[in-house]
Amino acid sequence: MNQGFAIAGSLIFLLLHHFFSFGDAVFIYLLALGGLLFVGNRLGWFAPSANEEDAAPDVPPDPRLVERIRFNSDGLRFVGRQNGKWYWQDAGGLRLVLGSCNGSLGPVESDPDVVSYCRELIDFNSSLVEARRLESTTVRGIVCVMKGDRRPGYVYAGRLHVLLEHQTVIFFLVADEQGHTGVREAVVTTEALRAGVIEIDAGAGKVKYWFKDRYDPKFDARTIRSIADDESYDVRFPDHPLARIRGFLRQIEASLTILSTRPLATDSWPRDDALADVATSTTIH
């Protein structure tokens, strides 16, 4: 369904750009999209799918391990703790959950197939944007980014698993498109058409070469990675949920530390509302 929205939106934007300047076309496109969202939300067209994952996996937590985790949390506000998991949130609604479990949640081979493992973490309604090993000289793990269907936009999720000897540290981030969606896709569509990267198949009503799985060109699912999901566009759209998830994953990856012993009771980590009661928060799901 979202692929159809993306294609239709791109074609409408191109049609507007044919008759108006780029700036006027963007304004008219956003104005029309805003009206569609208002009517759709009032009529219940865009209710989120009930099977989309919106929190960290429900695994047996080890709170003693979580207490030893440290990372650069700049840009995130600590919200609270619940059931062995710790929660942060950024100004745009992105949610970060830190937890742990016994055992290994990741491939343990010397040359792991990270892509196949990460594909098993998602369902047919989602797609894999990227999967790779954790870039660290001290610990091993995996990083993956996923994209799911949440009309009229998309929901993005990121995972960072640190694989210890008998336990796994789990960072789970999730953020969805809010407000005016599709601006990143519209701009990329215009540039890709001019560069000949994609083509419009008027007969089939499709944009050729727009949807492309990064690891398997023949891969098919309800939601598929598009060329607009390429990391090179993140710097131009820093507020996009995909760019924010990638940014926080890199931030965590570069600063992650695991203390050798449990911290003292006077330790100030995490900052801000360290004693907040997450059970009373309406922002954590």
C-alpha positions in Angstrom: 0.0 0.0 0.0 2.7 2.5 0.9 4.6 1.7 -2.3 1.5 2.9 -4.1 1.3 6.1 -2.0 5.0 6.8 -2.8 4.6 6.3 -6.5 1.4 8.3 -6.7 2.9 11.1 -4.6 6.0 11.3 -6.8 4.0 11.4 -10.0 1.7 14.1 -8.6 4.7 16.2 -7.5 6.3 15.8 -11.0 3.1 16.9 -12.6 3.0 20.0 -10.4 6.6 20.8 -11.1 5.8 20.7 -14.8 3.4 23.7 -14.4 4.9 25.5 -11.4 8.3 26.4 -10.0 10.0 23.9 -7.7 9.2 26.0 -4.6 5.5 26.5 -5.6 5.2 22.8 -6.4 6.5 21.8 -3.0 4.1 24.2 -1.3 1.1 23.0 -3.2 2.1 19.3 -2.7 2.4 19.8 1.1 -0.8 21.7 1.3 -2.7 19.0 -0.6 -1.1 16.3 1.5 -2.0 18.1 4.7 -5.6 18.1 3.7 -5.5 14.4 2.8 -4.0 13.6 6.2 -6.6 15.7 8.0 -9.5 14.0 6.3 -8.0 10.5 6.4 -7.3 10.8 10.1 -10.8 11.9 10.8 -12.2 9.0 8.8 -9.8 6.5 10.2 -8.1 5.7 6.9 -4.6 5.6 8.4 -4.9 3.5 11.5 -1.5 1.9 12.3 -1.1 -1.8 11.7 -1.6 -3.8 15.0 1.3 -6.1 14.3 4.0 -3.5 14.0 6.7 -3.6 16.6 6.9 -0.5 18.7 9.2 -1.5 21.6 12.2 -3.6 22.4 11.7 -7.4 22.2 10.1 -8.9 25.3 13.1 -10.9 26.5 14.2 -11.9 30.1 16.1 -8.8 31.2 19.3 -8.7 33.2 19.1 -5.3 35.0 22.6 -5.7 36.5 24.1 -5.7 33.0 22.0 -2.7 31.8 23.3 -0.7 34.8 26.8 -1.1 33.5 26.1 0.2 30.0 27.4 3.7 29.1 27.1 5.6 25.9 26.8 9.2 24.6 23.2 10.2 25.1 23.4 13.7 23.6 20.1 14.6 22.0 18.2 12.1 24.1 16.2 12.6 27.3 16.0 9.8 29.8 12.4 8.9 30.5 12.6 6.1 33.0 13.0 2.4 33.8 10.6 -0.4 33.7 11.0 -4.2 34.0 14.8 -4.0 33.5 14.6 -1.8 30.4 15.7 1.8 30.3 14.0 4.4 28.0 15.1 7.5 26.3 13.4 9.8 23.8 14.4 12.6 21.4 12.6 15.9 20.7 11.0 14.5 17.6 9.4 11.4 19.3 12.1 8.8 18.5 12.2 6.2 21.3 15.3 4.3 22.5 15.0 1.2 24.6 18.0 -0.4 26.3 17.7 -3.9 27.6 19.5 -7.2 27.8 18.9 -10.9 27.9 20.7 -14.2 28.6 22.0 -16.0 25.5 23.1 -14.7 22.1 20.7 -12.7 20.0 22.9 -12.7 16.9 25.0 -14.9 14.6 27.9 -16.3 16.5 30.0 -17.7 13.6 33.4 -16.3 12.9 32.1 -15.0 9.6 28.4 -14.3 10.3 25.7 -13.9 7.8 24.4 -10.7 9.3 21.9 -10.0 6.5 20.1 -13.3 6.8 19.9 -13.1 10.6 18.5 -9.5 10.4 15.9 -10.6 7.9 14.6 -13.1 10.4 13.9 -10.2 12.8 11.3 -8.7 10.6 8.0 -9.8 9.0 6.6 -9.4 5.5 5.2 -5.9 6.3 8.8 -4.6 6.8 12.0 -4.6 4.8 15.7 -4.5 5.6 17.3 -1.1 4.9 20.8 -2.1 6.1 22.6 -4.8 8.1 26.2 -4.9 9.2 28.6 -5.9 11.9 29.1 -3.6 14.9 32.2 -1.5 14.3 34.2 -2.0 17.4 37.6 -3.4 18.4 36.5 -4.4 21.9 33.1 -6.1 21.5 31.3 -7.9 18.7 27.7 -7.4 17.5 25.4 -6.5 14.8 23.6 -3.3 13.6 20.4 -3.4 11.4 17.9 -0.8 10.2 14.4 -1.7 9.2 11.5 0.0 7.5 7.8 -0.8 8.1 4.4 0.1 6.7 2.6 2.7 8.7 0.2 4.7 6.5 0.4 7.3 5.2 4.2 7.2 5.8 6.7 4.7 7.2 8.0 3.6 10.5 11.7 3.0 10.9 13.5 0.9 13.5 17.1 0.3 14.4 18.8 -2.5 16.4 22.2 -2.7 17.9 23.0 -6.0 19.6 26.2 -6.4 21.6 27.1 -10.1 21.8 28.8 -11.0 25.1 29.9 -14.5 26.2 26.6 -15.5 27.7 24.4 -12.4 27.3 23.3 -9.8 24.7 22.9 -6.0 25.2 20.0 -4.8 23.1 19.5 -1.2 21.8 16.2 -0.7 20.0 15.2 2.6 18.4 12.0 3.4 16.6 10.6 6.5 14.9 7.9 7.1 12.4 7.2 9.8 9.9 5.0 12.6 11.3 3.4 15.7 9.9 4.1 16.2 6.2 5.5 13.0 4.8 7.0 12.2 1.4 9.2 15.3 1.0 12.4 13.4 0.9 11.0 10.9 -1.6 9.7 13.7 -3.8 13.0 15.5 -4.0 14.9 12.3 -4.6 12.5 11.3 -7.3 13.0 14.6 -9.2 16.7 14.3 -9.0 16.8 10.6 -10.0 14.6 11.2 -13.0 16.9 14.0 -14.2 19.9 11.8 -13.7 18.3 8.8 -15.5 18.5 6.6 -12.4 14.8 5.8 -12.5 12.2 5.8 -15.2 8.4 6.2 -15.3 6.5 3.4 -16.9 3.4 5.2 -17.9 1.7 2.1 -19.2 2.1 0.2 -16.0 1.8 3.3 -13.8 5.1 2.5 -12.0 8.4 4.1 -11.4 11.1 1.6 -12.5 14.2 1.0 -10.4 12.8 3.1 -7.5 12.3 0.1 -5.1 15.5 -1.9 -4.7 16.5 -4.2 -1.9 20.1 -3.5 -1.0 21.2 -7.1 -0.7 18.9 -9.0 -3.1 17.5 -7.4 -6.3 14.9 -10.1 -6.5 13.6 -9.7 -3.0 9.9 -8.9 -2.8 7.8 -7.8 0.2 4.9 -5.5 1.1 7.5 -2.8 1.9 10.8 -2.6 0.1 13.8 -0.2 0.5 13.8 2.6 -2.0 16.7 4.7 -3.4 15.5 7.5 -1.1 16.5 5.4 1.9 20.2 5.6 0.9 22.4 7.0 3.7 23.8 9.7 1.4 20.5 11.6 1.7 20.6 11.7 5.5 22.7 14.9 5.6 20.2 16.7 3.5 17.2 15.5 5.5 18.6 15.4 9.1 15.2 15.5 10.7 13.9 12.5 8.8 13.3 9.5 11.2 15.7 7.3 9.1 18.5 9.8 9.4 17.9 10.2 13.1 17.9 6.5 13.8 21.2 6.1 11.8 22.7 9.0 13.6 21.9 7.7 17.1 23.1 4.2 16.1 26.5 5.7 15.1 26.6 7.8 18.2 26.0 4.8 20.4 28.4 2.6 18.4 31.2 5.1 18.8 30.8 5.7 22.5 29.6 2.4 23.9 31.3 1.3 27.1 30.6 -1.6 29.5 31.7 -1.1 33.0 33.6 -4.0 34.6 31.6 -3.6 37.9 28.2 -2.3 38.9 28.2 1.4 39.5 27.9 2.9 43.0 24.5 4.2 44.2 25.8 7.8 43.9 26.5 7.3 40.2 24.7 10.0 38.2 24.0 7.9 35.1 21.7 8.3 33.3 21.3 12.1 33.3 18.1 14.1 33.6 15.0 12.4 35.2 16.8 9.4 36.5 14.0 8.5 38.9 11.1 9.0 36.5 8.3 6.5 36.7 8.0 5.1 33.2 4.7 3.5 34.1 3.1 6.9 34.3 4.5 8.1 30.9 2.2 8.2 27.9 5.2 8.5 25.5 6.5 4.9 26.0 4.7 2.0 24.4 
